[in-house]
């Protein structure tokens, strides 16, 4: 039976002390989830040592978001796989769509990074996925097949046994489009088929994670699909201290003024996000000052803290509710998608 995995990719969010508190929140909530599910947190490099300490005594694993192509040397700003491993990391994310898009990572680059990861006992979480143009052109199968053949096919059978695949529907992230559970299953099944062509029956044991936007109304359906073995989640990992009912309570509390809020409003544009609420268009006030410790979020503009959050598919509407002021940290019309 394939292992189930939930991996939180924190991206370039939180300061080290905030990351420690977030990690403690993950550990505290771990017991509420079946032990058959493996938890991984992947904070920024600067947090790794402190978060490793916060995770001690738990079964929550630590991962890094990237590693260098080289073992050591004059590579200013790079972080070697050996350094990551020495800090207690078990996993490393490689080939994330943002690395491919913003930093020009190619299959040649990723082959070197994969070699470094394996040489230092790390398990790669290798990301594949197509963008909107490729999806609309019907090239999505060709894209993910090439990404697998050009990198994963170069692994030995032993290396392949220690590999996690993450599928990112880049076309469904921040575009207003949504990947259905059926689309997720279709591409995951295809990925497994491509893996089987090289590694045979071992492909049935490979965990393939879904790395697209997810929300309460679709997560359970997507993760229930036969070939979806969990998720590589971006912003969701930052919402560990915010159960839906607590967010809803904040949204319903009309007594809060602008000074009690973080600096950003988001409006629900999924009516079923909080089933049963009479106000599906309520503005969510993410946190108030008096609840700062309870929610583990410092009082600062939400965009500075969260960056881009991709769990609940919320979108900023350029409104402070009563005041109509967009405020600092998120100009009018600038989207914040979860």
C-alpha positions, 0 to 999 in steps of 0.5 A: 500500500502506498504511503499518504503524504501531506507536505507543506511548502512554506516558500519565502514566508515567515521569519524564523521565530514565526516558523518555529511557532508554525512548526509547533502548531503542526506537531500539536495537531498531528495527533488529529490525523491518522498515523498512516499519513506522513507529514512533511514541512519545508520551511525556508533555509534560514529556519531549518535548524530551529524548525528541526528542533521544534519537530524533535520527538514527533514524526513530522519530517523536515524538508528543504525547498531546493538544493545546489547542483554542486557539492561545494565550492565558490557558488555564492548564495547556494546551499549544498545538499550536504548542508541541508542533510546536516540540519536534519532534512529528510526531503528536498523539493526539486523542480518546483514550477516556480524554480523552473519559471523564475530561475530557468531550471532545466532538466540538465540542472535538475539531473545534477540536483537529483544526484546531489540529493541522493548522494546525501541521503535526501529523498527528492520530491520531484515536481512536474506539471504544465502551464496554461498554454500547454494545457489549452494546447492539449500538450499536458501529457507530453510535457509531464512525460518529458519532465519525467523521462529527462530526469527520473528515467536517469535514476537507478532502481535503488534511487527510484525507490526513494522518490516522491512525485508532485504534480503541479497544474500550473495552469490552475494556480492563480488563473481563476481556473480550477482543476477537477478531481477527475482531471487530477486523477487522469494526469496522476494515472498517466504519470504512473503509467509513464513511471511504469514504462521504465520501472515496472511494478515499482511505479505502483509504490510511488507516492504521487502528490497533487500540488495544485490549488486546493480548498475545503470544498474539493480537497477531500474529493481530489485526495480520495482519487486512486492515484492521488497520494496526498498533496504538496501544499503551498499556502495551506501549510501557513494556515495550520492555526486557523480552523475554518470556523475560527476564520468564519467567526472573525468574518462575522464579527462586525465589531472589529475596526480597521486598526484591529486587522492585518491589512488585507481583506479577502472575499469568499468567491466560493459559496460552499467554502463555509457551508451553512453560513448566511454570508457567503460574501463575508469579508474575512478579517484574518486576525485581530490584535487581541487574538495575536498570540492565539492565532500565532500571527504577528500584526503586520500586512498579510501579504508580507506574512503570507505572500501568495496563499493558495488554499481557500481560493479567496480574492482581494476586492479592494475593500476594507468593508466599512471604510472602503480603504484598500490600505497598505500591503495590497493595492486595490485589485491585486489578487490574493489567491489561496 
